[in-house]
Amino acid sequence: MKKTAILITVSVVALVIQSCGYGHSVVQNFTLLDATAKTINCETPPQNIELVFDGEKVNFEYDKVGLIEVQGESFSNDKEVLEKIKALAKTNCCDAIINLKRDRTNRESGLLFTTEYDHSYSAITFHGIAVRKKISTPANESQNQQQ
């Protein structure tokens, strides 16, 4: 019984200490462009997310869904942050991100209620516009070719 009480106490203390930290995780933001939409109807999530970087030509028609941004952790690299932004787009039923830009965002990490362990760093950040590609039908394609 005494060992169980000690184990519970140590677990609670560890949980409290861990929850007092800030800036130690990836920050993900997705803002719907349609303010009236509360959720996204996504019966079949996309398999692949296409990335179209700022300045590249968009070779498909699309509907804008939302603004998307992911800020990495202190030691994140481009590949990790790109995987996170693609996963965020997928959960919001978007199959592409256009105007994708890479920036740096100043972030801080540390423990609450003390400045002893504060750490400032420049996090890799990717942001853009999450979109759904329009489904092309033979009728749409023939209209586009005639124009």
Summary of the structure (lengths in Angstrom):
residues: 147
radius of gyration: 21.4
end to end distance: 80.6
largest distance: 82.0
contacts: 360
relative contact order: 0.22
helix: 28%
strand: 36%
